[in-house]
């Protein structure tokens, strides 16, 4: 479960499309504070459905809920900086390989196939990513537009290009090969993240 002030992304044990439709109103009861048995009731609506995940935005949240989420995030960041990554790639296999490598090193990863989907997800989740990884196979005009959007709307996020080549194809300063021929993809991801840690 990914939780923020604005909404939640929940994994469900069944095909989400069978039970939920976009726009449907939902009520959740969450117990997110291990120190007490208090349940928090939240209402909202479904904004996106994938195979076994549901994204929901909250209608209204209490001040107590906002404080609790902020305290949890503060405690989490106090112990260890959790980096957030968005991977933009139409190639599902490469997107999955890259996402898994980032997860192995402890990052929170959001995967999308198009720049428009990235913009929608950023709005839904209401967070600032640390790193946005863009497949270099995207048309250059689209990649340039996406870079300008990120620089304007998310200036704190770093950008990195990803390709299937083993050698940096275009002189990108932040670049990552998705190839794992020597089993070193996770180590290359760690090196890419060093300036952010």
C-alpha positions in Angstrom: 0.0 0.0 0.0 1.3 3.5 -0.9 -0.4 6.1 1.2 -0.4 9.9 1.1 -2.5 12.8 2.2 -4.3 12.8 -1.2 -4.9 9.1 -1.7 -3.9 5.5 -1.6 -2.7 2.8 -4.0 -3.8 -0.6 -2.7 -3.0 -4.1 -3.9 -6.0 -6.4 -3.7 -6.0 -10.2 -3.8 -8.4 -10.5 -6.8 -8.7 -8.9 -10.2 -9.5 -5.3 -9.3 -11.6 -4.7 -12.5 -14.1 -7.3 -11.3 -15.1 -5.3 -8.2 -14.3 -1.7 -8.9 -14.9 0.9 -11.6 -13.4 4.4 -12.0 -15.5 7.0 -10.2 -17.0 4.5 -7.7 -17.2 5.8 -4.2 -15.3 3.8 -1.5 -14.9 3.8 2.2 -11.8 2.4 3.8 -10.9 1.7 7.4 -7.2 1.7 8.1 -5.2 1.0 11.1 -1.8 2.5 10.4 -0.5 3.3 13.8 0.9 0.3 15.6 0.8 2.1 18.9 -3.0 2.1 19.2 -6.0 0.2 18.0 -7.6 3.2 16.5 -9.1 2.8 13.1 -9.3 5.7 10.6 -12.3 5.9 8.3 -11.6 7.5 4.9 -13.9 8.0 1.9 -13.0 8.8 -1.7 -13.4 7.5 -5.2 -11.6 5.1 -7.5 -9.4 7.0 -10.1 -7.5 4.1 -11.7 -7.6 0.3 -11.8 -4.9 -2.0 -12.9 -4.7 -5.8 -12.6 -4.7 -6.1 -8.9 -4.3 -2.5 -7.7 -6.7 0.3 -7.1 -5.8 4.0 -6.9 -8.2 6.0 -4.8 -8.3 9.7 -4.0 -9.7 10.9 -0.7 -12.6 13.3 -0.5 -11.5 14.9 2.8 -9.1 13.9 5.4 -8.9 14.9 9.1 -6.0 16.9 10.6 -5.2 13.9 12.8 -4.8 11.7 9.6 -2.5 14.3 8.0 -0.4 14.5 11.2 -0.2 10.7 11.5 1.0 10.3 7.9 3.5 13.1 8.4 4.8 11.5 11.6 5.2 8.2 9.8 7.1 9.7 6.9 9.3 11.7 9.3 10.2 8.6 11.3 10.8 6.7 8.1 13.0 9.4 6.6 14.8 9.8 10.0 15.9 6.2 9.9 16.7 5.9 6.2 16.1 8.0 3.1 13.7 6.2 0.9 14.1 7.4 -2.7 11.2 7.6 -5.0 11.6 6.7 -8.7 9.3 6.9 -11.7 10.2 4.8 -14.7 8.7 5.9 -18.0 9.0 3.2 -20.7 6.7 1.6 -23.3 8.7 -1.7 -23.1 7.1 -3.7 -20.3 10.0 -6.2 -19.9 12.6 -3.5 -19.7 10.4 -1.4 -17.4 10.0 -4.4 -15.1 13.8 -5.2 -15.0 14.6 -1.6 -14.2 11.9 -1.3 -11.5 13.0 -4.5 -9.8 16.6 -3.3 -9.7 15.5 0.0 -8.0 13.3 -1.9 -5.6 16.2 -4.3 -4.6 18.2 -1.2 -3.5 15.2 0.0 -1.4 13.5 2.6 -3.6 9.8 3.2 -4.0 9.1 2.7 -7.7 6.1 3.9 -9.9 6.1 2.4 -13.4 4.3 4.0 -16.3 4.3 3.5 -20.0 3.8 7.0 -21.3 4.6 10.6 -20.3 0.9 11.4 -20.0 0.5 8.5 -17.6 3.4 9.8 -15.5 1.8 13.2 -15.3 -1.5 11.6 -14.2 0.2 9.4 -11.6 2.2 12.4 -10.2 -1.1 14.2 -9.7 -2.8 11.2 -8.1 0.0 10.4 -5.7 0.8 14.0 -4.8 4.5 13.4 -4.2 7.8 14.7 -5.6 9.9 12.0 -7.2 13.7 12.0 -6.5 14.5 10.4 -9.9 12.6 10.1 -13.2 14.0 7.4 -15.5 13.1 7.9 -19.1 13.6 5.2 -21.8 15.9 6.7 -24.5 13.9 4.8 -27.1 11.1 7.4 -26.9 10.9 9.9 -29.8 13.3 12.8 -29.1 10.6 15.4 -29.3 8.5 13.6 -26.7 11.6 13.1 -24.4 12.4 16.8 -24.8 8.8 17.8 -23.9 8.9 15.5 -20.9 12.3 16.9 -19.7 10.9 20.5 -19.9 7.8 19.5 -18.0 9.9 17.9 -15.2 12.3 20.9 -15.0 9.2 23.2 -14.7 6.9 21.2 -12.5 9.3 19.0 -10.5 12.6 20.9 -10.4 13.9 18.8 -7.5 13.7 15.6 -9.5 16.8 14.2 -11.3 16.4 12.8 -14.8 18.1 9.7 -16.1 18.0 8.0 -19.5 17.7 4.2 -19.9 18.5 2.2 -22.9 19.3 -1.4 -23.9 22.8 -0.5 -25.0 25.8 -1.3 -22.8 27.6 1.9 -23.8 26.1 5.4 -23.2 24.6 6.1 -26.7 24.2 9.8 -26.6 26.6 11.3 -24.0 23.8 11.5 -21.4 25.2 12.6 -18.1 22.7 10.5 -16.1 22.4 7.2 -18.0 21.6 3.6 -17.2 21.9 0.5 -19.3 19.0 -2.0 -18.7 21.2 -4.9 -19.8 22.1 -7.4 -17.0 24.6 -9.5 -18.9 27.1 -9.6 -16.0 24.4 -9.6 -13.2 25.5 -6.1 -12.2 22.3 -4.1 -13.0 21.6 -3.6 -9.2 25.2 -2.3 -8.7 24.8 0.2 -11.6 21.5 1.4 -10.1 23.3 2.0 -6.8 26.0 4.0 -8.5 23.3 6.1 -10.3 21.6 6.9 -7.0 24.8 7.9 -5.1 24.4 11.6 -5.6 20.8 11.4 -4.2 21.6 9.5 -1.0 
